[in-house]
Amino acid sequence: MGMWVPAVGMIGLALVIGATLVLMGPVGKALAEWIRGWSKTDEHWMAMKAAKHGVVLGGEAQRVLAEVDDLKRRLAEAEERLDFTERLLAKDRDAQRLAPPG
């Protein structure tokens, strides 16, 4: 029975490391975007629930919500551009570091 403990520990460690690597890549980013989409669903659900009880958001509240959505979209675009720029700078630094001295 004691012989299985190290094997189970190693398998557990491998699973944790593998899950970490997968979630740090594109799969993790896609999962994060999917989870972020839940908030939109919640907003629609709350609006429908409020309308069911006779509460309707006024024009000013709708305008503010639209502006917040626009700001979220613009922030997401800026984050994508920043990520792209960081990757370009990192690639340039790697090329300089690996270049033969001359």
Biotite code that builds the C-alpha atoms (Angstrom):
import biotite.structure as struc

atoms = struc.array([
    struc.Atom([0.000, 0.000, 0.000], chain_id="A", res_id=1, res_name="MET", atom_name="CA", element="C"),
    struc.Atom([2.839, 2.404, 0.807], chain_id="A", res_id=2, res_name="GLY", atom_name="CA", element="C"),
    struc.Atom([4.274, 1.899, -2.693], chain_id="A", res_id=3, res_name="MET", atom_name="CA", element="C"),
    struc.Atom([1.316, 3.698, -4.294], chain_id="A", res_id=4, res_name="TRP", atom_name="CA", element="C"),
    struc.Atom([1.701, 6.952, -2.364], chain_id="A", res_id=5, res_name="VAL", atom_name="CA", element="C"),
    struc.Atom([4.653, 8.336, -4.389], chain_id="A", res_id=6, res_name="PRO", atom_name="CA", element="C"),
    struc.Atom([3.014, 7.321, -7.675], chain_id="A", res_id=7, res_name="ALA", atom_name="CA", element="C"),
    struc.Atom([-0.271, 9.021, -6.756], chain_id="A", res_id=8, res_name="VAL", atom_name="CA", element="C"),
    struc.Atom([1.637, 12.107, -5.620], chain_id="A", res_id=9, res_name="GLY", atom_name="CA", element="C"),
    struc.Atom([3.571, 12.292, -8.895], chain_id="A", res_id=10, res_name="MET", atom_name="CA", element="C"),
    struc.Atom([0.399, 11.858, -10.944], chain_id="A", res_id=11, res_name="ILE", atom_name="CA", element="C"),
    struc.Atom([-1.301, 14.605, -8.932], chain_id="A", res_id=12, res_name="GLY", atom_name="CA", element="C"),
    struc.Atom([1.658, 16.934, -9.403], chain_id="A", res_id=13, res_name="LEU", atom_name="CA", element="C"),
    struc.Atom([1.739, 16.228, -13.143], chain_id="A", res_id=14, res_name="ALA", atom_name="CA", element="C"),
    struc.Atom([-1.983, 16.984, -13.401], chain_id="A", res_id=15, res_name="LEU", atom_name="CA", element="C"),
    struc.Atom([-1.616, 20.285, -11.549], chain_id="A", res_id=16, res_name="VAL", atom_name="CA", element="C"),
    struc.Atom([1.344, 21.362, -13.688], chain_id="A", res_id=17, res_name="ILE", atom_name="CA", element="C"),
    struc.Atom([-0.413, 20.292, -16.891], chain_id="A", res_id=18, res_name="GLY", atom_name="CA", element="C"),
    struc.Atom([-3.628, 22.116, -15.968], chain_id="A", res_id=19, res_name="ALA", atom_name="CA", element="C"),
    struc.Atom([-1.628, 25.247, -15.138], chain_id="A", res_id=20, res_name="THR", atom_name="CA", element="C"),
    struc.Atom([0.153, 25.201, -18.485], chain_id="A", res_id=21, res_name="LEU", atom_name="CA", element="C"),
    struc.Atom([-3.075, 24.624, -20.428], chain_id="A", res_id=22, res_name="VAL", atom_name="CA", element="C"),
    struc.Atom([-4.969, 27.365, -18.582], chain_id="A", res_id=23, res_name="LEU", atom_name="CA", element="C"),
    struc.Atom([-2.169, 29.882, -19.128], chain_id="A", res_id=24, res_name="MET", atom_name="CA", element="C"),
    struc.Atom([-2.425, 29.465, -22.899], chain_id="A", res_id=25, res_name="GLY", atom_name="CA", element="C"),
    struc.Atom([-5.157, 30.150, -25.458], chain_id="A", res_id=26, res_name="PRO", atom_name="CA", element="C"),
    struc.Atom([-7.518, 27.671, -23.808], chain_id="A", res_id=27, res_name="VAL", atom_name="CA", element="C"),
    struc.Atom([-7.354, 29.656, -20.564], chain_id="A", res_id=28, res_name="GLY", atom_name="CA", element="C"),
    struc.Atom([-7.980, 32.923, -22.413], chain_id="A", res_id=29, res_name="LYS", atom_name="CA", element="C"),
    struc.Atom([-10.985, 31.430, -24.194], chain_id="A", res_id=30, res_name="ALA", atom_name="CA", element="C"),
    struc.Atom([-12.326, 30.136, -20.891], chain_id="A", res_id=31, res_name="LEU", atom_name="CA", element="C"),
    struc.Atom([-11.885, 33.582, -19.321], chain_id="A", res_id=32, res_name="ALA", atom_name="CA", element="C"),
    struc.Atom([-13.793, 35.222, -22.195], chain_id="A", res_id=33, res_name="GLU", atom_name="CA", element="C"),
    struc.Atom([-16.579, 32.666, -21.808], chain_id="A", res_id=34, res_name="TRP", atom_name="CA", element="C"),
    struc.Atom([-16.835, 33.408, -18.088], chain_id="A", res_id=35, res_name="ILE", atom_name="CA", element="C"),
    struc.Atom([-16.837, 37.171, -18.769], chain_id="A", res_id=36, res_name="ARG", atom_name="CA", element="C"),
    struc.Atom([-19.839, 36.605, -21.032], chain_id="A", res_id=37, res_name="GLY", atom_name="CA", element="C"),
    struc.Atom([-21.817, 35.399, -18.036], chain_id="A", res_id=38, res_name="TRP", atom_name="CA", element="C"),
    struc.Atom([-22.055, 38.967, -16.724], chain_id="A", res_id=39, res_name="SER", atom_name="CA", element="C"),
    struc.Atom([-23.908, 40.000, -19.897], chain_id="A", res_id=40, res_name="LYS", atom_name="CA", element="C"),
    struc.Atom([-26.361, 37.166, -19.350], chain_id="A", res_id=41, res_name="THR", atom_name="CA", element="C"),
    struc.Atom([-26.830, 38.275, -15.752], chain_id="A", res_id=42, res_name="ASP", atom_name="CA", element="C"),
    struc.Atom([-27.498, 41.871, -16.856], chain_id="A", res_id=43, res_name="GLU", atom_name="CA", element="C"),
    struc.Atom([-30.172, 40.728, -19.303], chain_id="A", res_id=44, res_name="HIS", atom_name="CA", element="C"),
    struc.Atom([-31.700, 38.433, -16.696], chain_id="A", res_id=45, res_name="TRP", atom_name="CA", element="C"),
    struc.Atom([-31.847, 41.243, -14.120], chain_id="A", res_id=46, res_name="MET", atom_name="CA", element="C"),
    struc.Atom([-33.395, 43.632, -16.672], chain_id="A", res_id=47, res_name="ALA", atom_name="CA", element="C"),
    struc.Atom([-36.075, 41.059, -17.540], chain_id="A", res_id=48, res_name="MET", atom_name="CA", element="C"),
    struc.Atom([-36.717, 40.412, -13.841], chain_id="A", res_id=49, res_name="LYS", atom_name="CA", element="C"),
    struc.Atom([-37.021, 44.164, -13.181], chain_id="A", res_id=50, res_name="ALA", atom_name="CA", element="C"),
    struc.Atom([-39.386, 44.597, -16.151], chain_id="A", res_id=51, res_name="ALA", atom_name="CA", element="C"),
    struc.Atom([-41.515, 41.736, -14.819], chain_id="A", res_id=52, res_name="LYS", atom_name="CA", element="C"),
    struc.Atom([-41.970, 43.705, -11.581], chain_id="A", res_id=53, res_name="HIS", atom_name="CA", element="C"),
    struc.Atom([-42.766, 46.914, -13.438], chain_id="A", res_id=54, res_name="GLY", atom_name="CA", element="C"),
    struc.Atom([-39.362, 48.579, -13.040], chain_id="A", res_id=55, res_name="VAL", atom_name="CA", element="C"),
    struc.Atom([-38.083, 49.995, -16.302], chain_id="A", res_id=56, res_name="VAL", atom_name="CA", element="C"),
    struc.Atom([-34.717, 51.636, -16.618], chain_id="A", res_id=57, res_name="LEU", atom_name="CA", element="C"),
    struc.Atom([-35.027, 55.260, -17.651], chain_id="A", res_id=58, res_name="GLY", atom_name="CA", element="C"),
    struc.Atom([-33.333, 56.833, -20.633], chain_id="A", res_id=59, res_name="GLY", atom_name="CA", element="C"),
    struc.Atom([-30.500, 58.214, -18.523], chain_id="A", res_id=60, res_name="GLU", atom_name="CA", element="C"),
    struc.Atom([-29.717, 54.791, -17.041], chain_id="A", res_id=61, res_name="ALA", atom_name="CA", element="C"),
    struc.Atom([-29.811, 53.218, -20.513], chain_id="A", res_id=62, res_name="GLN", atom_name="CA", element="C"),
    struc.Atom([-27.406, 55.885, -21.789], chain_id="A", res_id=63, res_name="ARG", atom_name="CA", element="C"),
    struc.Atom([-24.999, 55.294, -18.909], chain_id="A", res_id=64, res_name="VAL", atom_name="CA", element="C"),
    struc.Atom([-25.137, 51.508, -19.443], chain_id="A", res_id=65, res_name="LEU", atom_name="CA", element="C"),
    struc.Atom([-24.447, 51.983, -23.160], chain_id="A", res_id=66, res_name="ALA", atom_name="CA", element="C"),
    struc.Atom([-21.504, 54.236, -22.343], chain_id="A", res_id=67, res_name="GLU", atom_name="CA", element="C"),
    struc.Atom([-20.120, 51.678, -19.863], chain_id="A", res_id=68, res_name="VAL", atom_name="CA", element="C"),
    struc.Atom([-20.436, 48.940, -22.496], chain_id="A", res_id=69, res_name="ASP", atom_name="CA", element="C"),
    struc.Atom([-18.588, 51.157, -24.988], chain_id="A", res_id=70, res_name="ASP", atom_name="CA", element="C"),
    struc.Atom([-15.829, 51.814, -22.436], chain_id="A", res_id=71, res_name="LEU", atom_name="CA", element="C"),
    struc.Atom([-15.511, 48.078, -21.725], chain_id="A", res_id=72, res_name="LYS", atom_name="CA", element="C"),
    struc.Atom([-15.155, 47.389, -25.441], chain_id="A", res_id=73, res_name="ARG", atom_name="CA", element="C"),
    struc.Atom([-12.530, 50.125, -25.849], chain_id="A", res_id=74, res_name="ARG", atom_name="CA", element="C"),
    struc.Atom([-10.591, 48.855, -22.813], chain_id="A", res_id=75, res_name="LEU", atom_name="CA", element="C"),
    struc.Atom([-10.583, 45.322, -24.241], chain_id="A", res_id=76, res_name="ALA", atom_name="CA", element="C"),
    struc.Atom([-9.204, 46.662, -27.542], chain_id="A", res_id=77, res_name="GLU", atom_name="CA", element="C"),
    struc.Atom([-6.495, 48.612, -25.698], chain_id="A", res_id=78, res_name="ALA", atom_name="CA", element="C"),
    struc.Atom([-5.544, 45.479, -23.726], chain_id="A", res_id=79, res_name="GLU", atom_name="CA", element="C"),
    struc.Atom([-5.238, 43.493, -26.961], chain_id="A", res_id=80, res_name="GLU", atom_name="CA", element="C"),
    struc.Atom([-3.010, 46.182, -28.474], chain_id="A", res_id=81, res_name="ARG", atom_name="CA", element="C"),
    struc.Atom([-0.866, 46.270, -25.336], chain_id="A", res_id=82, res_name="LEU", atom_name="CA", element="C"),
    struc.Atom([-0.465, 42.483, -25.403], chain_id="A", res_id=83, res_name="ASP", atom_name="CA", element="C"),
    struc.Atom([0.534, 42.630, -29.074], chain_id="A", res_id=84, res_name="PHE", atom_name="CA", element="C"),
    struc.Atom([3.072, 45.394, -28.384], chain_id="A", res_id=85, res_name="THR", atom_name="CA", element="C"),
    struc.Atom([4.542, 43.475, -25.451], chain_id="A", res_id=86, res_name="GLU", atom_name="CA", element="C"),
    struc.Atom([4.951, 40.396, -27.634], chain_id="A", res_id=87, res_name="ARG", atom_name="CA", element="C"),
    struc.Atom([6.700, 42.440, -30.333], chain_id="A", res_id=88, res_name="LEU", atom_name="CA", element="C"),
    struc.Atom([9.057, 44.032, -27.819], chain_id="A", res_id=89, res_name="LEU", atom_name="CA", element="C"),
    struc.Atom([9.835, 40.661, -26.249], chain_id="A", res_id=90, res_name="ALA", atom_name="CA", element="C"),
    struc.Atom([10.545, 39.149, -29.671], chain_id="A", res_id=91, res_name="LYS", atom_name="CA", element="C"),
    struc.Atom([12.882, 42.054, -30.511], chain_id="A", res_id=92, res_name="ASP", atom_name="CA", element="C"),
    struc.Atom([14.711, 41.653, -27.183], chain_id="A", res_id=93, res_name="ARG", atom_name="CA", element="C"),
    struc.Atom([15.108, 37.920, -27.767], chain_id="A", res_id=94, res_name="ASP", atom_name="CA", element="C"),
    struc.Atom([16.555, 38.546, -31.230], chain_id="A", res_id=95, res_name="ALA", atom_name="CA", element="C"),
    struc.Atom([19.052, 41.068, -29.831], chain_id="A", res_id=96, res_name="GLN", atom_name="CA", element="C"),
    struc.Atom([20.035, 38.741, -27.000], chain_id="A", res_id=97, res_name="ARG", atom_name="CA", element="C"),
    struc.Atom([20.564, 35.794, -29.359], chain_id="A", res_id=98, res_name="LEU", atom_name="CA", element="C"),
    struc.Atom([22.405, 37.790, -32.050], chain_id="A", res_id=99, res_name="ALA", atom_name="CA", element="C"),
    struc.Atom([26.120, 37.015, -32.322], chain_id="A", res_id=100, res_name="PRO", atom_name="CA", element="C"),
    struc.Atom([28.350, 39.788, -30.989], chain_id="A", res_id=101, res_name="PRO", atom_name="CA", element="C"),
    struc.Atom([29.745, 41.794, -33.769], chain_id="A", res_id=102, res_name="GLY", atom_name="CA", element="C"),
])
